[in-house]
Amino acid sequence: MQSTINVVIEKTKYIFSLDYKGLLVLIPTYIIQIEKVFKANSNFDDKIKIAAMTILGSLVCIPDRFHDYEVSSVGKNPIKMKMKDIKQKVQDILLAFIEGFKMNMGSKGVVKSSEKIIRKAICYANIVIYQEAANPKRNVENLKVIPLIT
């Protein structure tokens, strides 16, 4: 199963940058798989983590574009997610990854092997902050990610 996830994530890292019809139904499934990639004890290769982070980056802006839209995956047990929930999930994954990185900074080899991934995570977290700051209806102080990147 993990090898299938590896191939799909690596080969489709730019999928949400494309504007294909019906693509939104894939978002819940991708979110669930990307959560698995970034779990604390996962043994995914760095190139898979970089691809997964690239996918997360392309998902950062989609919820603002589709607002209250709800997507449902296909299959036996469809997963329904509202766009605001997707945005929160993306933010939570970024937050957990950055927190985990900060906790492991002293560990041998962690900083070097994860440098590209953490740069992407911080970049995408900044985009989330900018989006929240640019919208007058939102409260930027509620963002959990701010203290992590300062």
Helices and strands as residue ranges (DSSP letters): H 2-11, G 15-17, G 23-26, H 27-37, H 46-59, H 62-66, E 70-72, E 80-82, H 83-103, H 110-134, G 140-142, H 146-149
